[in-house]
């Protein structure tokens, strides 16, 4: 898997997350190691989520993991706290802000549930 494939996959998994309830500014950088190595950032600003393939210098936290681990986290198959505990995910920076990743990911689930109800 190339970096571009990994980035596009992660972006497609999280870009529609409902973050309208998150009032603070959050900026996370993701360092993918191994296959698909590269960096990208996720930013929540003014209730909107942005996922871009760039290095973000003014970040709150950095998440470091393999592409496979990040895909499991983004798809809801692996809890980020469990990944950290199992040493599959390293975190640098503000742990308090890093925990907000779960809030972003729960916005994905909420969006999916709403979409399913609308389709029925």
C-alpha positions, -999 to +999 in steps of 0.1 A: +000+000+000+013+034-009+011+065+013-015+080-011-037+049-009-034+049+029-042+086+032-072+084+009-086+053+028-082+070+062-097+102+049-127+084+034-133+067+068-133+098+089-140+129+067-178+127+073-176+125+111-200+148+129-178+171+149-204+199+153-204+193+191-167+198+194-163+235+202-125+236+208-098+237+182-080+203+178-051+196+155-036+161+153-007+149+132-005+112+121+028+096+113+024+064+095+053+041+098+063+011+077+044+004+045+026+036+033+049+058+054+040+095+055+023+122+075-011+139+074-032+160+098-067+161+111-080+194+124-113+203+140-120+240+137-153+259+140-172+226+141-157+213+109-133+184+102-104+188+079-081+160+068-051+170+047-019+153+035+005+178+051+028+183+080+010+204+107+035+223+129+010+238+154-005+205+166-018+193+199-007+157+196+011+134+173-001+098+167+025+073+155+015+039+142+014+015+112-012+021+085-030-011+094-034+000+130-047+034+119-072+019+096-085-004+123-089+026+146-106+048+120-130+020+110-140+013+147-124-021+149-097-010+174-102+014+202-074+041+202-069+037+240-065-001+236-041+005+207-020+028+230-021+003+258-010-025+235+018-002+223+005-003+187-001+035+189+024+060+203+013+095+213+034+126+216+021+159+229-011+166+249-026+133+261-057+152+272-063+165+237-053+132+222-081+115+240-105+137+220-097+114+190-123+091+205-149+119+203-141+125+166-144+087+160-177+086+178-189+113+154-183+087+126-206+062+143-232+088+149-232+099+113-235+063+101-265+057+124-282+088+111-275+079+075-289+044+080-321+058+095-326+081+066-320+054+040-347+031+056 
